[in-house]
Each structure stands twice: as C-alpha cells, then as structure tokens.
C-alpha cells in the first residue's frame, strides 16, 4: 500500500504509519530552508548574514521561514554572502521527492566513524531531505569481530537483525537480538554489541539525525 492520492476514480489507500500527509512546499519555503541550512553549516548567525547581505534581521527571518518572496537581487546578495550559486536555491524545489535505489551487493563499503575490526558497514542509500538525515547501513560482523559497546552519536537508531545472534547493550540495559528482532533507541547513549553469540551476523542499522 502507499500513501497519497490515487488516480481519478480509484480508492485511496494509506500505510499504517502515523506520519502526516505530505504537504507541498512552496518555492519560498524551499528557498528559505536552503538559506537557513547553509547559514547554519557555515556557523553564521542570522544577524551576521543579514548584515553581510545588507538586509534587516526581520527581513531575513521572513525569507528563511518562507513568509515572503524575495527579489532576485536579494537572493543574489544572500548567495554571495553564503558563497553559493543562486541556482542552488531552486534545485531542491525542482527535485524534492528523493529516492535511492541500490542493487543487492552494490552498497558502498565505507569506513564509518568508530568502525572496528570485523565490523563491516555497507551504506545502502542516503536521504537528501531538508531537515533530517537518514543513513541505512547493512552491517556485517565477521568472525574476527570483537564486542564494542562505546558507539555514541547524535540522533536515533533502529536495528533489525537478519542473521546471527548478539547481546546488544544500550546504556545500562542489554537485549538479546536474534533474526527478526528490532531495537530502536536514542543513539546519544553508549551502545553496541556486548556478547557475540553467533557469528557471522548481519543486521540493518538505520540512523536518523537532524541537520544542524
């Protein structure tokens, strides 16, 4: 089943998710989001950006929140202040419904922060959303893997066991994970496999964290 509106004359179906219906973003909202995200990545305050682009802080706030339609000259001034092409403001609006497709065995093998010997990470995709990052990994623990419970990072994580067996620690609690089991937790607390009961093992790890 799928969310959304069906073709004329068709019954509309929805998933079991509690997520709200997808709302169409206006061009002004999309541009405002791009400006705010770029400013935060550069660690520039709103007052600093407004001054550099010769705008009032109130005007910049309205632009970032998509409340007004900025002129091309204003967008050009903001693009210069943010050191980015003005076209970058419009690209996400034109292609804001993203999809990532990875064939079996074609995920990108990476050395992720905190990767330990015997822990193999395969990135299965990467969201291009405007407010949150989603990173799905297929993780394999081989025979040479060792327990490690000090993984810690921002956001939340979901683990779905595919094969093998492990005692997994999250903060001060432990969980026996076998194929078909799911663990969803705050990744800001220390976590990781404490006892490797059956190797090799594989599990799907999906990490969610907000864009700062």
Z-matrix of the N, CA and C atoms (Angstrom, degrees):
N
C 1 1.449
C 2 1.512 1 109.99
N 3 1.316 2 114.74 1 162.30
C 4 1.455 3 118.11 2 -175.33
C 5 1.509 4 109.07 3 -140.16
N 6 1.316 5 116.10 4 151.95
C 7 1.455 6 121.22 5 173.20
C 8 1.516 7 109.50 6 -77.19
N 9 1.316 8 116.27 7 162.57
C 10 1.457 9 118.56 8 170.57
C 11 1.511 10 113.35 9 108.74
N 12 1.282 11 114.92 10 -175.16
C 13 1.452 12 122.62 11 -174.23
C 14 1.519 13 110.13 12 -99.74
N 15 1.313 14 117.04 13 129.52
C 16 1.449 15 120.95 14 -179.96
C 17 1.518 16 111.70 15 -79.76
N 18 1.328 17 115.88 16 178.11
C 19 1.457 18 120.65 17 177.98
C 20 1.523 19 109.66 18 -70.02
N 21 1.292 20 116.25 19 163.71
C 22 1.462 21 121.32 20 -177.97
C 23 1.523 22 110.12 21 -53.73
N 24 1.323 23 116.44 22 132.12
C 25 1.451 24 120.50 23 177.44
C 26 1.514 25 114.05 24 86.91
N 27 1.341 26 117.90 25 -6.73
C 28 1.449 27 120.36 26 -179.11
C 29 1.522 28 110.74 27 -99.10
N 30 1.323 29 115.61 28 149.49
C 31 1.455 30 120.74 29 176.69
C 32 1.523 31 109.12 30 -73.96
N 33 1.325 32 116.45 31 141.78
C 34 1.455 33 121.08 32 -179.44
C 35 1.520 34 110.22 33 -91.26
N 36 1.327 35 116.61 34 132.04
C 37 1.456 36 122.31 35 178.83
C 38 1.522 37 109.44 36 -114.51
N 39 1.325 38 116.03 37 153.06
C 40 1.449 39 121.26 38 177.28
C 41 1.516 40 109.58 39 -132.40
N 42 1.327 41 115.98 40 155.07
C 43 1.456 42 120.11 41 175.15
C 44 1.515 43 109.31 42 -77.17
N 45 1.332 44 116.62 43 176.71
C 46 1.453 45 120.84 44 177.78
C 47 1.512 46 112.52 45 -82.60
N 48 1.318 47 118.09 46 2.63
C 49 1.456 48 121.70 47 -177.99
C 50 1.513 49 111.59 48 -69.56
N 51 1.332 50 115.34 49 148.80
C 52 1.456 51 120.57 50 175.92
C 53 1.510 52 112.28 51 -88.21
N 54 1.333 53 117.02 52 6.10
C 55 1.463 54 120.22 53 -178.98
C 56 1.520 55 110.18 54 -64.26
N 57 1.340 56 116.88 55 140.57
C 58 1.469 57 119.48 56 178.43
C 59 1.511 58 110.73 57 -68.07
N 60 1.325 59 115.55 58 160.76
C 61 1.458 60 120.02 59 178.30
C 62 1.520 61 109.30 60 -61.21
N 63 1.335 62 115.01 61 146.04
C 64 1.460 63 119.58 62 -179.20
C 65 1.522 64 109.65 63 -69.48
N 66 1.316 65 114.94 64 126.56
C 67 1.460 66 119.80 65 179.51
C 68 1.527 67 109.26 66 -101.87
N 69 1.307 68 115.20 67 138.58
C 70 1.454 69 119.67 68 177.94
C 71 1.526 70 109.21 69 -71.37
N 72 1.344 71 116.52 70 129.38
C 73 1.452 72 121.04 71 177.79
C 74 1.520 73 109.32 72 -86.71
N 75 1.306 74 115.63 73 140.49
C 76 1.453 75 118.91 74 175.87
C 77 1.523 76 109.20 75 -76.16
N 78 1.321 77 115.91 76 163.85
C 79 1.462 78 120.18 77 177.07
C 80 1.526 79 110.08 78 -60.92
N 81 1.335 80 116.80 79 -39.88
C 82 1.457 81 121.00 80 179.32
C 83 1.526 82 111.77 81 -61.45
N 84 1.332 83 117.18 82 -41.16
C 85 1.464 84 120.98 83 179.20
C 86 1.523 85 111.08 84 -67.03
N 87 1.339 86 116.13 85 -40.32
C 88 1.459 87 120.02 86 -179.97
C 89 1.525 88 110.85 87 -65.30
N 90 1.318 89 117.16 88 -43.79
C 91 1.464 90 120.85 89 179.09
C 92 1.525 91 110.32 90 -64.23
N 93 1.326 92 115.69 91 -43.58
C 94 1.459 93 119.71 92 179.66
C 95 1.518 94 112.11 93 -59.61
N 96 1.317 95 116.14 94 -40.11
C 97 1.460 96 120.52 95 178.73
C 98 1.524 97 111.35 96 -64.44
N 99 1.334 98 116.48 97 -41.94
C 100 1.462 99 120.23 98 178.84
C 101 1.524 100 111.44 99 -61.42
N 102 1.326 101 116.27 100 -41.65
C 103 1.461 102 120.47 101 -179.90
C 104 1.525 103 110.82 102 -65.67
N 105 1.328 104 116.30 103 -46.31
C 106 1.463 105 119.92 104 -178.51
C 107 1.522 106 111.59 105 -63.53
N 108 1.337 107 117.56 106 -43.89
C 109 1.463 108 120.84 107 -179.31
C 110 1.523 109 111.33 108 -64.71
N 111 1.321 110 116.63 109 -43.43
C 112 1.470 111 120.02 110 179.68
C 113 1.527 112 110.17 111 -63.63
N 114 1.315 113 116.78 112 -42.10
C 115 1.468 114 120.64 113 179.80
C 116 1.529 115 110.64 114 -61.29
N 117 1.322 116 116.77 115 -42.72
C 118 1.457 117 120.15 116 -178.72
C 119 1.520 118 111.49 117 -69.18
N 120 1.343 119 116.60 118 -36.67
C 121 1.461 120 119.09 119 177.65
C 122 1.526 121 110.70 120 -62.97
N 123 1.321 122 115.98 121 -36.15
C 124 1.458 123 120.55 122 179.54
C 125 1.522 124 112.58 123 -83.81
N 126 1.336 125 116.05 124 -0.95
C 127 1.470 126 122.58 125 -179.91
C 128 1.533 127 111.14 126 56.89
N 129 1.334 128 114.10 127 46.53
C 130 1.461 129 121.41 128 177.28
C 131 1.525 130 108.03 129 -108.21
N 132 1.306 131 117.54 130 133.67
C 133 1.461 132 120.06 131 177.80
C 134 1.522 133 109.49 132 -76.26
N 135 1.331 134 115.59 133 162.42
C 136 1.450 135 119.23 134 177.77
C 137 1.518 136 111.93 135 -61.23
N 138 1.325 137 115.99 136 -38.94
C 139 1.467 138 119.92 137 179.72
C 140 1.522 139 111.17 138 -64.63
N 141 1.321 140 116.70 139 -39.50
C 142 1.468 141 120.86 140 179.95
C 143 1.523 142 111.33 141 -66.30
N 144 1.331 143 116.59 142 -44.10
C 145 1.462 144 119.61 143 179.82
C 146 1.518 145 110.42 144 -65.85
N 147 1.329 146 116.97 145 -42.48
C 148 1.458 147 120.59 146 -179.92
C 149 1.529 148 110.70 147 -59.93
N 150 1.327 149 116.10 148 -42.09
C 151 1.461 150 119.98 149 -179.72
C 152 1.525 151 111.37 150 -65.14
N 153 1.336 152 116.31 151 -43.73
C 154 1.465 153 120.37 152 -178.95
C 155 1.526 154 111.19 153 -64.92
N 156 1.322 155 116.76 154 -38.60
C 157 1.470 156 121.01 155 -179.20
C 158 1.523 157 112.39 156 -87.55
N 159 1.331 158 115.99 157 2.01
C 160 1.461 159 122.32 158 179.69
C 161 1.529 160 111.99 159 58.92
N 162 1.356 161 113.59 160 48.26
C 163 1.461 162 120.93 161 175.81
C 164 1.526 163 108.46 162 -122.68
N 165 1.298 164 116.29 163 161.31
C 166 1.457 165 119.01 164 173.12
C 167 1.519 166 108.50 165 -80.30
N 168 1.337 167 118.67 166 149.21
C 169 1.469 168 120.83 167 177.61
C 170 1.528 169 112.10 168 -56.18
N 171 1.328 170 116.88 169 -35.52
C 172 1.460 171 120.00 170 179.07
C 173 1.517 172 112.31 171 -65.55
N 174 1.335 173 115.45 172 -40.32
C 175 1.464 174 119.83 173 178.14
C 176 1.522 175 110.67 174 -64.35
N 177 1.345 176 116.70 175 -44.57
C 178 1.459 177 120.12 176 179.10
C 179 1.520 178 111.21 177 -61.29
N 180 1.322 179 116.81 178 -41.16
C 181 1.461 180 120.65 179 179.13
C 182 1.526 181 111.24 180 -60.12
N 183 1.327 182 116.67 181 -42.45
C 184 1.464 183 120.34 182 178.80
C 185 1.526 184 111.39 183 -65.56
N 186 1.342 185 116.86 184 -37.62
C 187 1.467 186 120.49 185 178.37
C 188 1.520 187 110.17 186 -66.25
N 189 1.334 188 116.98 187 -46.27
C 190 1.468 189 120.58 188 -178.59
C 191 1.526 190 111.76 189 -63.77
N 192 1.315 191 117.18 190 -30.35
C 193 1.463 192 120.83 191 -179.43
C 194 1.524 193 112.79 192 -91.62
N 195 1.347 194 116.66 193 5.38
C 196 1.459 195 120.34 194 176.53
C 197 1.503 196 114.36 195 68.81
N 198 1.338 197 116.65 196 24.53
C 199 1.462 198 119.99 197 -176.63
C 200 1.520 199 113.48 198 -87.43
N 201 1.336 200 116.82 199 -18.51
C 202 1.466 201 119.81 200 178.33
C 203 1.524 202 109.33 201 -136.62
N 204 1.310 203 114.91 202 160.73
C 205 1.461 204 121.00 203 176.74
C 206 1.525 205 108.41 204 -96.76
N 207 1.317 206 117.45 205 110.52
C 208 1.463 207 121.83 206 -177.34
C 209 1.521 208 110.39 207 -74.88
N 210 1.318 209 115.85 208 146.99
C 211 1.461 210 120.82 209 177.15
C 212 1.524 211 109.55 210 -72.07
N 213 1.325 212 116.31 211 162.53
C 214 1.462 213 120.34 212 179.19
C 215 1.532 214 111.19 213 -63.13
N 216 1.326 215 115.95 214 -35.80
C 217 1.465 216 118.11 215 179.09
C 218 1.520 217 111.13 216 -66.12
N 219 1.325 218 116.61 217 -36.65
C 220 1.467 219 120.46 218 177.46
C 221 1.522 220 110.67 219 -67.74
N 222 1.325 221 117.04 220 -42.64
C 223 1.461 222 120.85 221 178.52
C 224 1.525 223 110.47 222 -64.78
N 225 1.314 224 116.60 223 -36.46
C 226 1.462 225 120.04 224 178.29
C 227 1.524 226 110.24 225 -65.05
N 228 1.329 227 116.86 226 -40.92
C 229 1.461 228 120.69 227 178.21
C 230 1.529 229 110.88 228 -64.23
N 231 1.310 230 116.63 229 -39.82
C 232 1.468 231 120.80 230 178.78
C 233 1.524 232 110.63 231 -68.16
N 234 1.328 233 116.47 232 -40.67
C 235 1.468 234 120.21 233 179.18
C 236 1.522 235 110.64 234 -61.33
N 237 1.329 236 116.82 235 -41.87
C 238 1.457 237 120.33 236 178.23
C 239 1.520 238 111.15 237 -65.12
N 240 1.325 239 116.11 238 -41.73
C 241 1.464 240 120.25 239 -178.72
C 242 1.526 241 111.42 240 -66.31
N 243 1.334 242 115.69 241 -30.16
C 244 1.460 243 120.74 242 -179.30
C 245 1.523 244 112.68 243 -95.51
N 246 1.321 245 116.47 244 -0.27
C 247 1.464 246 122.41 245 178.99
C 248 1.524 247 111.35 246 56.88
N 249 1.301 248 115.56 247 53.71
C 250 1.458 249 120.99 248 179.30
C 251 1.525 250 109.01 249 -146.34
N 252 1.347 251 117.89 250 153.79
C 253 1.467 252 119.92 251 179.31
C 254 1.518 253 110.14 252 -70.33
N 255 1.307 254 116.52 253 145.19
C 256 1.458 255 120.35 254 -178.99
C 257 1.529 256 111.37 255 -62.74
N 258 1.330 257 116.87 256 -27.47
C 259 1.471 258 120.75 257 179.46
C 260 1.518 259 112.11 258 -62.88
N 261 1.347 260 117.10 259 -25.23
C 262 1.465 261 120.63 260 -178.87
C 263 1.520 262 111.72 261 -64.29
N 264 1.328 263 117.35 262 -22.36
C 265 1.464 264 120.48 263 178.70
C 266 1.527 265 111.64 264 -69.10
N 267 1.327 266 116.47 265 -27.59
C 268 1.464 267 120.63 266 -173.18
C 269 1.527 268 114.07 267 -98.63
N 270 1.339 269 117.09 268 -24.67
C 271 1.466 270 120.51 269 -175.00
C 272 1.523 271 113.82 270 -56.73
N 273 1.348 272 119.98 271 -48.10
C 274 1.466 273 119.34 272 -178.57
C 275 1.524 274 113.15 273 -60.94
N 276 1.334 275 117.14 274 -31.70
C 277 1.458 276 119.74 275 -179.67
C 278 1.524 277 111.30 276 -67.87
N 279 1.318 278 115.52 277 -34.43
C 280 1.459 279 120.17 278 -178.95
C 281 1.520 280 112.47 279 -75.04
N 282 1.325 281 117.46 280 -25.03
C 283 1.479 282 120.84 281 -177.82
C 284 1.513 283 109.43 282 -139.28
N 285 1.334 284 116.79 283 63.49
C 286 1.457 285 120.51 284 -174.00
C 287 1.523 286 113.88 285 -97.67
N 288 1.318 287 118.29 286 2.80
C 289 1.465 288 121.19 287 175.63
C 290 1.521 289 107.06 288 -107.90
N 291 1.322 290 115.93 289 95.92
C 292 1.454 291 120.46 290 -171.02
C 293 1.519 292 112.64 291 -92.90
N 294 1.303 293 115.15 292 153.21
C 295 1.458 294 121.87 293 177.76
C 296 1.521 295 108.22 294 -148.37
N 297 1.316 296 116.17 295 136.36
C 298 1.458 297 120.91 296 179.50
C 299 1.524 298 108.19 297 -120.31
N 300 1.338 299 116.71 298 129.60
C 301 1.468 300 122.08 299 -177.53
C 302 1.521 301 109.02 300 -125.42
N 303 1.328 302 116.46 301 123.10
C 304 1.463 303 121.31 302 -179.50
C 305 1.523 304 108.78 303 -129.79
N 306 1.327 305 117.33 304 121.90
C 307 1.460 306 121.63 305 177.82
C 308 1.520 307 110.22 306 -69.42
N 309 1.323 308 116.14 307 154.81
C 310 1.459 309 121.49 308 179.76
C 311 1.525 310 110.60 309 -53.79
N 312 1.328 311 115.74 310 129.75
C 313 1.455 312 120.97 311 178.52
C 314 1.511 313 114.86 312 79.61
N 315 1.339 314 117.67 313 1.50
C 316 1.462 315 121.15 314 -176.66
C 317 1.527 316 113.21 315 -104.00
N 318 1.323 317 118.36 316 6.37
C 319 1.456 318 120.34 317 178.48
C 320 1.517 319 110.93 318 -63.21
N 321 1.321 320 116.63 319 153.78
C 322 1.457 321 121.33 320 -177.81
C 323 1.525 322 110.09 321 -80.81
N 324 1.326 323 117.07 322 119.05
C 325 1.456 324 121.18 323 176.99
C 326 1.518 325 108.18 324 -76.40
N 327 1.321 326 116.22 325 127.62
C 328 1.457 327 119.51 326 -175.89
C 329 1.515 328 111.44 327 -134.18
N 330 1.307 329 114.48 328 161.82
C 331 1.454 330 121.95 329 171.79
C 332 1.514 331 106.22 330 -102.64
N 333 1.310 332 115.86 331 92.93
C 334 1.457 333 121.04 332 -178.24
C 335 1.518 334 110.50 333 -79.57
N 336 1.338 335 115.82 334 152.27
C 337 1.453 336 121.01 335 177.79
C 338 1.521 337 110.13 336 -50.90
N 339 1.316 338 116.86 337 126.30
C 340 1.456 339 121.03 338 179.03
C 341 1.512 340 114.30 339 87.31
N 342 1.328 341 117.21 340 3.68
C 343 1.461 342 119.89 341 -180.00
C 344 1.521 343 110.47 342 -61.64
N 345 1.323 344 115.88 343 134.45
C 346 1.465 345 121.81 344 -179.29
C 347 1.522 346 110.39 345 -112.80
N 348 1.332 347 116.45 346 162.23
C 349 1.462 348 121.49 347 179.26
C 350 1.523 349 109.84 348 -57.39
N 351 1.323 350 115.67 349 133.15
C 352 1.457 351 120.32 350 179.12
C 353 1.518 352 113.81 351 85.02
N 354 1.339 353 117.47 352 -3.97
C 355 1.461 354 122.18 353 177.69
C 356 1.530 355 107.10 354 -105.61
N 357 1.316 356 117.43 355 106.84
C 358 1.460 357 121.27 356 -175.31
C 359 1.524 358 110.59 357 -106.21
N 360 1.328 359 116.39 358 124.41
C 361 1.457 360 122.83 359 -177.77
C 362 1.521 361 110.14 360 -106.55
N 363 1.327 362 115.30 361 131.35
C 364 1.453 363 121.27 362 175.78
C 365 1.522 364 107.90 363 -124.51
N 366 1.331 365 116.69 364 112.31
C 367 1.456 366 121.23 365 -178.52
C 368 1.527 367 109.25 366 -75.13
N 369 1.331 368 116.14 367 125.11
C 370 1.458 369 121.22 368 -175.71
C 371 1.520 370 113.33 369 -97.68
N 372 1.316 371 116.69 370 -4.27
C 373 1.460 372 120.03 371 -179.39
C 374 1.514 373 108.98 372 164.96
N 375 1.310 374 116.38 373 179.43
C 376 1.458 375 120.37 374 179.16
C 377 1.515 376 107.96 375 -158.16
N 378 1.329 377 115.32 376 127.37
C 379 1.456 378 118.53 377 -178.91
C 380 1.514 379 110.33 378 -70.29
N 381 1.323 380 115.69 379 152.95
C 382 1.458 381 121.97 380 175.55
C 383 1.518 382 109.08 381 -117.87
N 384 1.325 383 116.29 382 26.71
C 385 1.458 384 121.33 383 -178.14
C 386 1.512 385 112.34 384 -66.51
N 387 1.321 386 115.32 385 168.41
C 388 1.451 387 120.45 386 -174.13
C 389 1.524 388 113.01 387 -92.76
N 390 1.314 389 118.78 388 -21.45
C 391 1.455 390 120.56 389 -173.64
C 392 1.527 391 114.27 390 -118.81
N 393 1.318 392 117.14 391 -22.80
C 394 1.461 393 120.01 392 -174.83
C 395 1.523 394 110.09 393 -143.27
N 396 1.318 395 115.44 394 146.19
C 397 1.461 396 121.67 395 177.09
C 398 1.520 397 108.30 396 -102.70
N 399 1.318 398 117.02 397 135.94
C 400 1.460 399 122.64 398 175.41
C 401 1.517 400 108.02 399 -123.85
N 402 1.337 401 116.54 400 123.05
C 403 1.462 402 121.67 401 -178.94
C 404 1.533 403 109.51 402 -121.84
N 405 1.331 404 118.40 403 106.78
C 406 1.463 405 120.72 404 176.65
C 407 1.532 406 110.61 405 -91.39
N 408 1.323 407 117.00 406 127.63
C 409 1.456 408 122.16 407 179.58
C 410 1.529 409 110.21 408 -121.42
N 411 1.332 410 115.59 409 142.13
C 412 1.452 411 120.93 410 166.14
C 413 1.522 412 105.49 411 -99.97
N 414 1.319 413 117.42 412 114.32
C 415 1.457 414 121.74 413 -174.74
C 416 1.528 415 109.76 414 -108.47
N 417 1.314 416 114.95 415 130.04
C 418 1.463 417 121.59 416 178.07
C 419 1.520 418 108.88 417 -118.14
N 420 1.309 419 116.66 418 128.35
C 421 1.457 420 121.94 419 173.91
C 422 1.519 421 107.12 420 -105.99
N 423 1.323 422 115.72 421 113.89
C 424 1.460 423 121.39 422 -176.47
C 425 1.528 424 110.55 423 -86.18
N 426 1.313 425 115.62 424 -178.00
C 427 1.455 426 120.79 425 -175.84
C 428 1.524 427 113.01 426 -62.08
N 429 1.338 428 117.37 427 -28.68
C 430 1.466 429 119.75 428 -179.35
C 431 1.530 430 113.12 429 -86.22
N 432 1.328 431 117.72 430 1.27
C 433 1.458 432 120.85 431 -179.72
C 434 1.526 433 110.75 432 -65.95
N 435 1.311 434 115.39 433 149.64
C 436 1.456 435 122.45 434 177.74
C 437 1.523 436 109.42 435 -125.31
N 438 1.344 437 117.49 436 152.69
C 439 1.467 438 119.56 437 178.40
C 440 1.520 439 111.48 438 -59.06
N 441 1.319 440 115.59 439 146.62
C 442 1.466 441 120.52 440 177.27
C 443 1.522 442 107.78 441 -157.56
N 444 1.317 443 117.38 442 116.26
C 445 1.465 444 120.97 443 -173.43
C 446 1.530 445 113.10 444 -114.75
N 447 1.325 446 117.49 445 17.06
C 448 1.466 447 120.18 446 -175.89
C 449 1.530 448 113.58 447 -106.39
N 450 1.343 449 117.49 448 17.74
C 451 1.458 450 118.35 449 173.42
C 452 1.527 451 108.34 450 -64.58
N 453 1.314 452 116.95 451 140.65
C 454 1.461 453 120.77 452 -177.82
C 455 1.522 454 108.82 453 -162.45
N 456 1.322 455 117.31 454 126.98
C 457 1.460 456 121.53 455 -179.23
C 458 1.519 457 109.69 456 -160.58
N 459 1.299 458 116.10 457 169.21
C 460 1.457 459 120.78 458 -178.48
C 461 1.526 460 111.22 459 -69.69
N 462 1.320 461 115.94 460 157.75
C 463 1.451 462 121.39 461 172.78
C 464 1.512 463 114.59 462 93.73
N 465 1.319 464 115.16 463 -158.94
C 466 1.454 465 123.05 464 179.70
C 467 1.522 466 109.01 465 -125.52
N 468 1.323 467 115.78 466 157.92
C 469 1.461 468 120.15 467 -177.77
C 470 1.522 469 109.89 468 -138.13
N 471 1.321 470 114.70 469 141.58
C 472 1.458 471 121.17 470 174.88
C 473 1.518 472 108.41 471 -119.37
N 474 1.329 473 116.52 472 130.21
C 475 1.462 474 121.84 473 177.33
C 476 1.522 475 108.51 474 -116.56
N 477 1.337 476 115.67 475 131.21
C 478 1.462 477 121.44 476 175.09
C 479 1.517 478 107.77 477 -124.62
N 480 1.319 479 116.31 478 116.30
C 481 1.465 480 120.95 479 -175.92
C 482 1.524 481 111.46 480 -75.07
N 483 1.331 482 115.46 481 133.25
C 484 1.462 483 121.76 482 178.84
C 485 1.519 484 112.23 483 -107.48
N 486 1.332 485 116.84 484 -41.50
C 487 1.468 486 120.34 485 178.99
C 488 1.518 487 109.13 486 -154.53
N 489 1.345 488 115.99 487 160.82
C 490 1.451 489 120.58 488 -179.00
C 491 1.518 490 112.00 489 84.96
N 492 1.323 491 114.98 490 -170.81
C 493 1.459 492 120.32 491 -178.41
C 494 1.525 493 108.53 492 -152.14
N 495 1.342 494 116.10 493 137.98
C 496 1.457 495 119.82 494 -175.66
C 497 1.529 496 110.25 495 -150.20
N 498 1.315 497 115.52 496 147.91
C 499 1.462 498 121.10 497 168.01
C 500 1.521 499 105.02 498 -96.28
N 501 1.317 500 116.49 499 115.07
C 502 1.458 501 121.67 500 -173.26
C 503 1.520 502 109.92 501 -107.78
N 504 1.319 503 116.09 502 130.80
C 505 1.466 504 120.40 503 -178.99
C 506 1.521 505 110.55 504 -101.01
N 507 1.329 506 114.60 505 137.40
C 508 1.460 507 121.49 506 169.61
C 509 1.524 508 107.32 507 -133.38
N 510 1.331 509 115.99 508 115.26
C 511 1.469 510 121.67 509 -176.21
C 512 1.532 511 109.14 510 56.50
N 513 1.333 512 117.88 511 -120.09
C 514 1.467 513 120.53 512 -176.97
C 515 1.525 514 112.89 513 -102.91
N 516 1.333 515 117.89 514 16.89
C 517 1.465 516 120.44 515 180.00
C 518 1.527 517 110.19 516 -124.28
N 519 1.325 518 116.34 517 153.54
C 520 1.455 519 121.61 518 178.68
C 521 1.534 520 109.87 519 -123.76
N 522 1.327 521 115.37 520 151.85
C 523 1.463 522 121.50 521 -176.53
C 524 1.526 523 109.30 522 -138.30
N 525 1.324 524 116.44 523 134.81
C 526 1.457 525 121.45 524 174.38
C 527 1.519 526 107.92 525 -85.10
N 528 1.319 527 116.09 526 118.14
C 529 1.466 528 120.92 527 -178.74
C 530 1.519 529 110.15 528 -111.49
N 531 1.322 530 115.16 529 124.99
C 532 1.463 531 123.07 530 177.56
C 533 1.531 532 107.53 531 -126.31
N 534 1.338 533 118.18 532 168.02
C 535 1.466 534 120.25 533 -178.69
C 536 1.526 535 112.41 534 -50.49
N 537 1.335 536 115.28 535 129.28
C 538 1.457 537 120.85 536 -179.00
C 539 1.516 538 113.80 537 97.46
N 540 1.350 539 117.94 538 -14.15
C 541 1.461 540 121.50 539 -179.85
C 542 1.530 541 110.53 540 -80.47
N 543 1.323 542 115.16 541 150.00
C 544 1.459 543 121.90 542 179.51
C 545 1.520 544 110.25 543 -127.71
N 546 1.323 545 116.26 544 139.76
C 547 1.463 546 122.27 545 175.47
C 548 1.524 547 107.34 546 -131.88
N 549 1.330 548 116.34 547 126.35
C 550 1.462 549 122.00 548 -179.12
C 551 1.517 550 107.59 549 -125.40
N 552 1.349 551 117.70 550 124.69
C 553 1.460 552 118.32 551 -170.05
C 554 1.523 553 113.10 552 -152.43
N 555 1.323 554 114.21 553 165.69
C 556 1.457 555 123.05 554 174.25
C 557 1.518 556 107.51 555 -75.52
N 558 1.331 557 116.69 556 114.89
C 559 1.462 558 120.49 557 -174.87
C 560 1.518 559 113.22 558 -78.67
N 561 1.331 560 117.63 559 -1.28
C 562 1.449 561 120.37 560 177.06
C 563 1.518 562 112.59 561 -73.06
N 564 1.345 563 116.67 562 -17.64
C 565 1.460 564 121.34 563 176.37
C 566 1.528 565 109.01 564 -90.07
N 567 1.326 566 116.79 565 152.01
C 568 1.463 567 120.48 566 178.27
C 569 1.523 568 109.54 567 -59.63
N 570 1.342 569 115.84 568 138.33
C 571 1.462 570 119.08 569 -178.99
C 572 1.525 571 109.70 570 -155.24
N 573 1.326 572 115.60 571 164.12
C 574 1.450 573 120.73 572 178.02
C 575 1.515 574 111.86 573 150.52
N 576 1.344 575 116.53 574 171.79
C 577 1.466 576 121.22 575 -179.11
C 578 1.527 577 111.49 576 -71.11
N 579 1.336 578 116.15 577 123.89
C 580 1.468 579 121.01 578 -178.84
C 581 1.529 580 112.42 579 -96.41
N 582 1.327 581 116.80 580 -39.31
C 583 1.469 582 121.16 581 177.60
C 584 1.523 583 108.54 582 -132.39
N 585 1.328 584 116.42 583 121.12
C 586 1.457 585 121.41 584 179.41
C 587 1.529 586 107.79 585 -92.46
N 588 1.308 587 116.10 586 98.47
C 589 1.463 588 121.13 587 -172.41
C 590 1.516 589 113.41 588 -85.58
N 591 1.324 590 117.11 589 -28.88
C 592 1.469 591 119.79 590 -177.78
C 593 1.526 592 108.85 591 -148.93
N 594 1.332 593 115.27 592 111.92
C 595 1.460 594 121.76 593 -178.82
C 596 1.534 595 109.88 594 -117.51
N 597 1.358 596 117.25 595 154.98
C 598 1.461 597 126.17 596 -5.86
C 599 1.521 598 111.39 597 -71.24
N 600 1.324 599 115.93 598 160.83
C 601 1.455 600 120.04 599 178.48
C 602 1.519 601 108.97 600 -134.18
N 603 1.309 602 115.21 601 153.51
C 604 1.464 603 121.09 602 176.83
C 605 1.526 604 109.13 603 -133.83
N 606 1.296 605 114.96 604 143.54
C 607 1.461 606 118.86 605 174.09
C 608 1.515 607 110.21 606 -151.01
N 609 1.310 608 114.30 607 152.86
C 610 1.448 609 121.37 608 177.34
C 611 1.514 610 108.21 609 -89.67
N 612 1.326 611 116.49 610 126.33
C 613 1.466 612 121.70 611 178.27
C 614 1.523 613 107.63 612 -119.01
N 615 1.332 614 116.99 613 123.15
C 616 1.461 615 121.41 614 177.66
C 617 1.522 616 107.80 615 -117.72
N 618 1.318 617 115.68 616 119.71
C 619 1.457 618 121.96 617 -177.31
C 620 1.531 619 109.52 618 -107.91
N 621 1.326 620 115.91 619 131.31
C 622 1.464 621 122.44 620 179.11
C 623 1.525 622 108.30 621 -119.56
N 624 1.317 623 116.90 622 131.33
C 625 1.461 624 118.37 623 173.62
C 626 1.522 625 109.67 624 -151.92
N 627 1.329 626 117.02 625 147.67
C 628 1.475 627 120.18 626 -177.07
C 629 1.513 628 111.24 627 -74.91
N 630 1.319 629 115.83 628 151.72
C 631 1.455 630 121.36 629 173.59
C 632 1.522 631 107.59 630 -78.18
N 633 1.305 632 115.96 631 124.03
C 634 1.469 633 120.21 632 -179.16
C 635 1.521 634 110.66 633 -78.83
